[in-house]
Amino acid sequence: MVTEDLEKIRSLASSLVGRCTAEGHFRETDAELATDCLLGMLNRVIFQHIHFSKASDRESYGEFVTDLFFRAMRL
């Protein structure tokens, strides 16, 4: 079930990246690879928190990743 939910999230995110690229909001890129990079960065903090009980500032990390991703995707 978790795998199905993660695939739905990946598919939705990839669709959004593809649409933003097609509409000229994002630079030309491979939507699948861009999505994998974004989700990989976000999963890092989740993985460390769950598997290693590492305390982290998830909100700050999320804001940083979001800003980094949008800056990279900008035209």
Secondary structure as the mmCIF struct_conf table of DSSP 4:
data_model
#
loop_
_struct_conf.conf_type_id
_struct_conf.id
_struct_conf.beg_label_comp_id
_struct_conf.beg_label_asym_id
_struct_conf.beg_label_seq_id
_struct_conf.end_label_comp_id
_struct_conf.end_label_asym_id
_struct_conf.end_label_seq_id
HELX_RH_AL_P HELX_RH_AL_P1 VAL A 2 ALA A 22
TURN_TY1_P TURN_TY1_P1 GLU A 23 GLY A 24
BEND BEND1 HIS A 25 PHE A 26
BEND BEND2 GLU A 28 GLU A 28
HELX_RH_AL_P HELX_RH_AL_P2 ALA A 31 PHE A 52
HELX_RH_AL_P HELX_RH_AL_P3 ARG A 58 MET A 73
#
